[in-house]
């Protein structure tokens, strides 16, 4: 008689249910796993055999066959150890078959029977809830998986604990959700001397999730400003935390005993490959743009990134998702991130510094920033020139608002947007508004409309640029507590659009 257990196979952020069938039949002694397993899954039989031997459970001198169904779905990873062991124990009538069939299990076995944490416990819990089954996982994964809350999660430290749980000798208690509390941000906006315009742009970008480009000489504070962005962003909502943690769980980044409400801040080096930024490689894993979902992607030395990588950002920025297509995988990942980019004005870096004038003006700057194509530049809502800071300015007292004050204004603006888009299927912040929704919420007053039309005609704004100005103006109005978009809001939004303007 065939015994059944259940586990999952991962396709992007989705977890597909896999039925683990085990049959113990007469014949030459053998232990075979079929169903398109990879090397790690094929080796599960040796780990299971050793773990059972460590518990003084001897395998019968019969033919043991384990089938992973559906058989045409590739099975990868060491998390198949525990479901294979459960199916085998059920086939040997050591644990009740009906209880095993009501469980989705995942976990890696060590040779002495301990359960080793694996990636993907959070998506597995979601899949188990949809199938109305409970989840069994290693103890280190329990706090992460229990955060779903829609199904019981049992976390065991060893295979012996699992057997005692199913036989009723020592039932496991349901795991409790865990949340990681990060240390408060020690980097404060007041640490940045001067640069009030850049600080204001940073606040607007954080409030509406608008993409932000800083151009300035080396040492002008671009990286300092970007590093202070997490300190002014509001914490993740419950839905956002679940979305982001699903991706981080698949990447093995949830290793602190739970999930975090802090927004991700990713800063890849400019030598990163296409697969590292966009996603791909073996198994079509998520890239930096997906790991930054609902957070910040900071790309310093922006023109130094390979041209192909920069151009690959264009579609994800616009749609909020990326499709990683490979010969053996076709995976869709969400990637609604806030892009903060920093660039020098030219290759030597001192094009705009009157004290250290570049000898190749203006060709040096045109060649360098020309690496950023017009269509990609058009996707930045805010563009700010960050002027150089003299060493004498470093002795000046701190200026501007502290990060705590700015964060309160950003949180208030985000709360207004959350209420505004409560019934919208996809939009959450002003940067997501489009079509009729954008016209309804961001149509300026007559004076503001007249100004925007004049600017569009004078500077040749593209249709995308026109709409992005409206979105930024709406965010500025939210920060000011205004219900309507007025001429001053449009004027400020336009001022951030025209700096280093190169429309598509």
C-alpha positions as CSV (number, residue, x, y, z in Angstrom):
1,X,0.0,0.0,0.0
2,X,1.3,3.4,-0.9
3,X,1.8,6.0,1.8
4,X,1.7,9.7,1.0
5,X,3.3,12.9,2.4
6,X,3.3,16.4,0.9
7,X,5.9,19.1,0.4
8,X,6.5,21.9,-2.1
9,X,8.6,22.8,-5.1
10,X,9.4,26.5,-5.8
11,X,8.7,28.4,-9.0
12,X,9.7,31.9,-8.2
13,X,7.7,33.1,-5.2
14,X,5.1,30.5,-5.8
15,X,5.2,27.1,-4.0
16,X,3.6,24.2,-5.8
17,X,2.4,21.2,-3.8
18,X,4.3,18.0,-4.5
19,X,3.0,14.6,-3.4
20,X,5.6,12.3,-2.0
21,X,4.5,8.7,-2.6
22,X,6.3,5.8,-0.9
23,X,5.8,2.1,-1.6
24,X,7.6,-0.8,0.2
25,X,7.4,-3.9,-1.9
26,X,9.0,-7.3,-2.2
27,X,12.2,-7.6,-4.2
28,X,15.9,-7.0,-4.0
29,X,16.7,-4.4,-1.2
30,X,16.9,-0.9,-2.8
31,X,16.0,2.7,-2.0
32,X,15.1,4.7,-5.1
33,X,13.8,8.2,-5.5
34,X,12.1,9.1,-8.9
35,X,10.2,12.1,-10.2
36,X,12.9,14.4,-11.7
37,X,15.0,14.9,-8.6
38,X,18.2,16.9,-8.7
39,X,21.4,15.8,-6.9
40,X,20.4,17.1,-3.5
41,X,17.1,15.3,-3.6
42,X,18.7,12.1,-4.8
43,X,21.0,12.2,-1.9
44,X,18.1,12.4,0.5
45,X,17.9,8.6,0.7
46,X,21.3,8.4,2.4
47,X,20.5,11.2,4.9
48,X,17.1,9.5,5.7
49,X,18.7,6.1,6.1
50,X,21.4,7.4,8.4
51,X,18.9,9.5,10.5
52,X,16.6,6.4,10.9
53,X,19.6,4.3,11.9
54,X,20.6,6.8,14.5
55,X,17.1,6.3,16.0
56,X,17.5,2.5,15.9
57,X,14.9,2.2,13.2
58,X,16.1,-0.4,10.7
59,X,14.9,-0.4,7.1
60,X,13.3,-3.7,5.9
61,X,15.1,-5.8,3.3
62,X,12.6,-4.8,0.7
63,X,12.4,-2.5,-2.3
64,X,11.6,1.1,-1.3
65,X,10.4,3.4,-4.1
66,X,9.7,7.1,-3.5
67,X,8.0,9.0,-6.3
68,X,7.7,12.8,-6.3
69,X,4.5,13.8,-8.2
70,X,4.0,15.5,-10.6
71,X,7.0,13.7,-12.1
72,X,7.6,16.3,-14.8
73,X,8.2,19.1,-12.4
74,X,11.9,19.6,-11.5
75,X,12.6,19.0,-7.8
76,X,15.5,21.0,-6.3
77,X,16.8,21.5,-2.8
78,X,17.5,19.6,0.4
79,X,14.0,20.4,1.9
80,X,12.7,17.1,0.5
81,X,14.5,15.1,3.2
82,X,11.7,15.4,5.9
83,X,8.7,14.6,3.6
84,X,10.6,11.6,2.2
85,X,11.3,10.4,5.8
86,X,7.7,11.0,6.7
87,X,6.3,9.0,3.8
88,X,8.7,6.2,4.6
89,X,7.7,6.1,8.2
90,X,4.1,6.1,7.3
91,X,4.7,3.2,4.8
92,X,6.3,1.3,7.7
93,X,3.3,2.1,9.9
94,X,5.5,3.8,12.5
95,X,3.4,7.0,12.2
96,X,-0.3,7.3,11.3
97,X,-0.8,7.7,7.6
98,X,-3.8,10.0,7.8
99,X,-1.9,12.5,10.0
100,X,1.0,12.5,7.6
101,X,-1.3,13.1,4.6
102,X,-2.8,16.2,6.4
103,X,0.7,17.8,6.6
104,X,2.9,19.7,4.2
105,X,6.5,19.2,5.4
106,X,9.9,20.5,4.5
107,X,13.3,20.3,6.1
108,X,16.8,18.9,5.7
109,X,18.0,16.0,7.8
110,X,21.4,15.7,9.3
111,X,22.9,12.3,9.7
112,X,22.0,12.1,13.5
113,X,18.4,13.1,12.9
114,X,18.5,16.8,13.6
115,X,16.4,19.1,11.4
116,X,18.4,21.7,9.6
117,X,16.7,25.0,8.5
118,X,15.9,25.5,4.8
119,X,14.8,28.3,2.6
120,X,11.2,28.9,1.6
121,X,9.3,28.2,4.8
122,X,7.1,31.3,4.3
123,X,5.9,30.4,0.7
124,X,5.4,26.8,1.9
125,X,3.1,27.9,4.7
126,X,1.1,29.9,2.2
127,X,0.7,26.8,0.0
128,X,-0.2,24.7,3.0
129,X,-2.9,27.2,4.0
130,X,-4.4,27.1,0.5
131,X,-4.5,23.3,0.6
132,X,-6.0,23.4,4.1
133,X,-3.1,21.4,5.5
134,X,-0.8,22.0,8.5
135,X,2.9,22.7,8.0
136,X,5.8,20.8,9.6
137,X,9.2,22.5,9.4
138,X,12.6,22.7,11.3
139,X,12.5,24.6,14.6
140,X,14.6,27.5,13.2
141,X,11.9,28.1,10.5
142,X,8.9,28.1,12.8
143,X,8.7,31.8,13.7
144,X,9.0,32.7,10.0
145,X,6.4,30.3,8.7
146,X,3.9,31.0,11.6
147,X,3.6,34.6,10.5
148,X,1.2,33.5,7.8
149,X,-1.4,32.7,10.5
150,X,-3.8,30.9,8.2
151,X,-2.7,27.3,9.1
152,X,-1.1,25.6,12.2
153,X,2.7,25.4,12.0
154,X,4.6,22.8,13.9
155,X,8.4,23.3,14.3
156,X,10.5,20.3,15.4
157,X,14.2,20.1,16.3
158,X,14.7,16.5,15.4
159,X,13.1,13.6,13.5
160,X,12.5,11.9,16.9
161,X,10.4,14.9,18.0
162,X,8.4,14.5,14.8
163,X,7.7,10.8,15.5
164,X,6.7,11.5,19.1
165,X,4.4,14.3,17.8
166,X,2.6,12.0,15.4
167,X,2.4,9.0,17.8
168,X,1.0,11.3,20.6
169,X,3.8,10.7,23.0
170,X,4.8,14.4,23.1
171,X,2.7,16.6,20.8
172,X,4.4,19.7,19.5
173,X,2.9,23.1,20.3
174,X,2.0,25.4,17.3
175,X,4.9,27.8,16.5
176,X,4.4,31.4,17.3
177,X,5.1,34.1,14.7
178,X,8.4,36.0,15.2
179,X,9.3,39.5,14.3
180,X,12.8,40.8,14.2
181,X,13.3,44.3,15.8
182,X,16.1,46.2,14.2
183,X,18.2,48.8,15.9
184,X,17.0,52.3,15.3
185,X,18.8,54.1,12.4
186,X,21.8,56.0,13.8
187,X,22.3,57.9,10.5
188,X,20.5,61.2,10.7
189,X,19.7,63.7,8.0
190,X,21.2,66.5,10.1
191,X,24.6,64.8,9.7
192,X,24.5,66.1,6.1
193,X,25.8,69.7,6.1
194,X,23.8,71.9,3.7
195,X,22.2,70.2,0.6
196,X,18.7,71.4,1.7
197,X,17.3,71.0,-1.8
198,X,18.6,67.4,-2.0
199,X,17.1,66.7,1.4
200,X,13.8,68.0,0.3
201,X,13.9,65.9,-2.8
202,X,14.8,62.9,-0.7
203,X,11.7,63.5,1.5
204,X,9.4,63.8,-1.6
205,X,10.9,60.6,-3.0
206,X,10.2,58.7,0.2
207,X,6.7,60.0,0.5
208,X,5.5,59.0,-2.9
209,X,8.1,56.3,-3.9
210,X,9.4,58.4,-6.7
211,X,12.7,57.4,-8.4
212,X,15.5,59.9,-7.6
213,X,18.7,60.8,-9.4
214,X,21.5,62.8,-7.8
215,X,24.3,64.3,-9.9
216,X,27.3,65.9,-8.1
217,X,31.0,66.0,-7.7
218,X,32.8,63.4,-5.6
219,X,32.4,64.0,-1.9
220,X,29.3,66.2,-2.2
221,X,27.3,63.9,0.0
222,X,25.3,61.8,-2.5
223,X,26.0,58.5,-0.7
224,X,25.4,60.0,2.7
225,X,22.0,61.2,1.6
226,X,21.0,57.8,0.1
227,X,22.2,56.0,3.3
228,X,19.7,58.1,5.3
229,X,16.7,57.1,3.1
230,X,15.8,54.1,5.3
231,X,15.6,56.3,8.4
232,X,12.7,58.4,6.9
233,X,10.7,55.6,5.4
234,X,7.7,54.2,7.3
235,X,7.8,50.5,8.4
236,X,6.3,47.9,6.1
237,X,2.6,47.2,6.4
238,X,1.5,43.6,7.1
239,X,0.8,42.9,3.5
240,X,4.1,44.5,2.3
241,X,6.1,42.6,4.9
242,X,4.5,39.3,3.7
243,X,5.3,40.1,0.1
244,X,8.9,41.1,0.8
245,X,9.6,38.3,3.1
246,X,8.4,35.7,0.6
247,X,11.2,36.8,-1.7
248,X,13.7,37.0,1.1
249,X,12.7,33.6,2.3
250,X,13.5,32.0,-1.1
251,X,16.9,33.8,-1.0
252,X,17.7,32.5,2.4
253,X,17.8,36.0,4.0
254,X,15.4,35.3,6.8
255,X,17.8,33.8,9.3
256,X,17.1,35.9,12.4
257,X,14.1,34.0,13.8
258,X,11.3,35.9,12.1
259,X,10.6,38.6,9.6
260,X,11.3,42.3,9.8
261,X,9.1,45.4,9.2
262,X,12.1,47.4,8.1
263,X,12.1,48.2,4.4
264,X,14.9,46.5,2.5
265,X,17.9,48.7,1.4
266,X,19.9,47.1,-1.4
267,X,23.1,48.7,-2.8
268,X,24.7,46.5,-5.5
269,X,28.2,47.3,-6.7
270,X,28.5,48.6,-10.3
271,X,30.3,45.5,-11.4
272,X,27.2,43.3,-10.6
273,X,26.0,41.1,-13.5
274,X,22.7,41.1,-15.3
275,X,21.6,38.0,-13.3
276,X,22.6,39.6,-10.0
277,X,20.5,42.8,-10.7
278,X,17.5,41.5,-12.6
279,X,17.5,37.9,-11.6
280,X,18.4,34.6,-13.2
281,X,21.2,32.1,-13.0
282,X,20.6,28.5,-11.9
283,X,16.9,28.2,-11.0
284,X,16.1,31.7,-12.1
285,X,16.6,33.2,-8.6
286,X,15.5,36.7,-7.7
287,X,17.9,39.6,-8.3
288,X,18.5,42.8,-6.5
289,X,15.5,44.6,-7.9
290,X,13.2,41.9,-6.4
291,X,15.1,41.8,-3.1
292,X,14.4,45.6,-2.9
293,X,10.7,45.1,-3.4
294,X,8.8,47.6,-1.2
295,X,12.2,49.1,-0.3
296,X,15.1,51.1,-1.8
297,X,17.5,50.1,-4.5
298,X,20.6,52.4,-4.3
299,X,22.8,52.3,-7.4
300,X,25.9,54.4,-6.8
301,X,28.2,55.3,-9.8
302,X,25.1,54.8,-11.9
303,X,26.7,55.3,-15.4
304,X,29.4,52.8,-14.5
305,X,26.9,49.9,-14.6
306,X,27.0,47.9,-17.8
307,X,24.7,49.4,-20.4
308,X,22.7,46.2,-20.8
309,X,22.0,46.2,-17.0
310,X,20.8,49.8,-17.1
311,X,18.5,49.2,-20.0
312,X,17.1,46.1,-18.4
313,X,15.8,48.3,-15.6
314,X,13.4,50.2,-17.8
315,X,10.5,47.7,-17.9
316,X,10.6,46.7,-14.2
317,X,10.6,50.4,-13.2
318,X,7.5,50.9,-15.3
319,X,5.5,47.7,-14.5
320,X,6.6,46.8,-11.0
321,X,7.4,43.2,-11.9
322,X,10.1,41.3,-13.8
323,X,9.8,38.1,-15.8
324,X,13.0,36.0,-15.7
325,X,12.9,33.7,-18.7
326,X,15.4,30.9,-19.1
327,X,15.5,27.7,-21.1
328,X,14.3,25.7,-18.1
329,X,12.4,28.3,-16.1
330,X,9.9,31.1,-16.7
331,X,9.5,33.0,-13.4
332,X,7.7,36.2,-12.5
333,X,8.9,38.3,-9.5
334,X,7.4,41.5,-8.0
335,X,9.8,44.5,-7.9
336,X,8.1,47.7,-6.9
337,X,11.2,49.5,-5.5
338,X,12.3,53.1,-5.0
339,X,15.4,53.6,-7.2
340,X,17.9,56.1,-5.9
341,X,20.8,56.6,-8.3
342,X,24.0,58.7,-7.8
343,X,26.3,59.8,-10.6
344,X,29.3,62.1,-11.1
345,X,28.7,64.9,-13.7
346,X,31.6,63.6,-15.8
347,X,34.3,61.0,-15.8
348,X,36.8,63.1,-13.8
349,X,33.9,64.2,-11.5
350,X,34.5,68.0,-11.5
351,X,32.6,69.3,-14.4
352,X,30.5,71.7,-12.3
353,X,33.2,72.6,-9.7
354,X,34.5,76.1,-10.6
355,X,37.6,75.5,-8.4
356,X,38.6,72.4,-10.3
357,X,37.3,72.9,-13.8
358,X,37.3,69.9,-16.1
359,X,39.6,70.4,-19.1
360,X,37.2,68.6,-21.5
361,X,34.0,70.7,-20.9
362,X,31.4,69.9,-22.2
363,X,32.3,66.7,-24.0
364,X,33.4,64.9,-20.8
365,X,30.0,65.3,-19.2
366,X,28.0,64.5,-22.3
367,X,30.0,61.4,-22.9
368,X,29.7,60.2,-19.3
369,X,26.0,60.9,-18.6
370,X,25.3,59.8,-22.1
371,X,25.7,56.3,-20.9
372,X,22.3,56.8,-19.3
373,X,19.8,56.5,-22.2
374,X,17.1,59.1,-22.7
375,X,14.2,56.6,-22.0
376,X,15.9,55.5,-18.7
377,X,16.6,59.1,-17.7
378,X,12.9,59.9,-18.4
379,X,11.9,57.4,-15.7
380,X,13.4,59.5,-12.9
381,X,10.8,61.7,-11.3
382,X,13.3,63.7,-9.3
383,X,16.7,64.9,-10.6
384,X,18.9,67.0,-8.3
385,X,22.3,68.5,-8.8
386,X,24.2,68.1,-5.5
387,X,26.8,71.0,-5.3
388,X,30.3,70.5,-3.9
389,X,30.8,71.2,-0.1
390,X,33.7,73.3,0.9
391,X,35.7,72.1,3.9
392,X,34.9,75.4,5.6
393,X,31.2,74.4,5.5
394,X,31.9,71.4,7.6
395,X,32.4,73.6,10.7
396,X,28.9,75.1,10.3
397,X,26.2,74.0,12.7
398,X,23.7,71.3,11.8
399,X,20.8,72.5,9.6
400,X,17.5,71.2,8.5
401,X,15.1,68.8,10.2
402,X,16.1,65.6,11.9
403,X,15.3,62.3,10.3
404,X,12.6,61.7,13.0
405,X,10.8,64.9,12.0
406,X,11.0,64.1,8.3
407,X,9.9,60.5,8.9
408,X,6.8,61.8,10.6
409,X,5.9,64.0,7.6
410,X,6.5,61.1,5.2
411,X,4.4,58.7,7.3
412,X,1.5,61.2,7.3
413,X,1.7,61.6,3.6
414,X,1.8,57.8,3.2
415,X,-1.3,57.5,5.4
416,X,-3.1,59.9,3.1
417,X,-2.2,57.8,0.1
418,X,-3.1,54.5,1.8
419,X,-6.6,55.9,2.4
420,X,-6.8,57.3,-1.2
421,X,-5.9,53.9,-2.8
422,X,-7.7,51.7,-0.3
423,X,-10.0,50.3,-3.0
424,X,-7.5,50.4,-5.9
425,X,-6.4,46.9,-7.0
426,X,-2.7,47.8,-7.7
427,X,-1.8,51.3,-6.6
428,X,-0.6,52.0,-3.1
429,X,1.4,55.2,-3.5
430,X,1.3,58.2,-5.9
431,X,4.0,56.7,-8.1
432,X,1.5,53.9,-8.9
433,X,-1.3,56.1,-10.1
434,X,-2.1,56.1,-13.8
435,X,-4.9,56.7,-16.3
436,X,-8.2,57.9,-14.9
437,X,-7.0,57.6,-11.3
438,X,-4.2,60.0,-12.0
439,X,-6.5,62.5,-13.6
440,X,-8.9,62.3,-10.7
441,X,-6.4,62.9,-7.9
442,X,-3.7,65.0,-9.5
443,X,-5.4,67.4,-11.9
444,X,-4.0,70.8,-10.9
445,X,-5.9,74.1,-10.6
446,X,-6.1,76.3,-13.7
447,X,-3.0,78.2,-12.9
448,X,-1.0,75.0,-12.3
449,X,-2.3,73.5,-15.5
450,X,-1.3,76.6,-17.5
451,X,2.2,76.5,-16.0
452,X,2.6,72.8,-16.8
453,X,1.4,73.2,-20.4
454,X,3.9,76.0,-20.9
455,X,6.7,73.9,-19.5
456,X,5.7,70.9,-21.6
457,X,5.8,73.0,-24.8
458,X,9.0,74.9,-23.9
459,X,11.1,71.9,-22.8
460,X,9.4,69.1,-24.8
461,X,8.2,66.9,-22.0
462,X,7.3,63.4,-23.1
463,X,3.9,62.0,-22.2
464,X,5.6,59.9,-19.5
465,X,7.4,63.0,-18.2
466,X,4.1,65.0,-18.1
467,X,2.4,62.3,-16.0
468,X,5.4,61.9,-13.7
469,X,5.3,65.7,-12.9
470,X,1.7,65.3,-12.0
471,X,2.5,62.4,-9.6
472,X,5.3,64.4,-7.9
473,X,3.0,67.4,-7.6
474,X,0.4,65.2,-5.9
475,X,3.0,64.0,-3.4
476,X,4.2,67.6,-2.7
477,X,0.5,68.5,-2.1
478,X,0.1,65.5,0.3
479,X,3.2,66.6,2.3
480,X,1.7,70.1,2.5
481,X,-1.7,68.7,3.6
482,X,-3.5,70.1,0.6
483,X,-6.5,68.3,-0.9
484,X,-5.9,69.7,-4.4
485,X,-2.8,70.2,-6.5
486,X,-2.0,73.9,-6.9
487,X,0.4,76.0,-8.9
488,X,3.3,76.1,-6.2
489,X,3.1,72.3,-6.1
490,X,3.4,72.0,-9.9
491,X,6.2,74.6,-9.9
492,X,8.3,72.6,-7.4
493,X,7.6,69.3,-9.2
494,X,8.7,70.9,-12.5
495,X,11.9,72.3,-11.0
496,X,13.1,68.7,-10.1
497,X,12.2,67.6,-13.6
498,X,14.3,70.1,-15.6
499,X,17.7,69.6,-14.0
500,X,19.9,67.6,-16.3
501,X,16.7,67.0,-18.4
502,X,17.0,64.7,-21.3
503,X,13.6,63.7,-22.4
504,X,12.9,60.6,-24.5
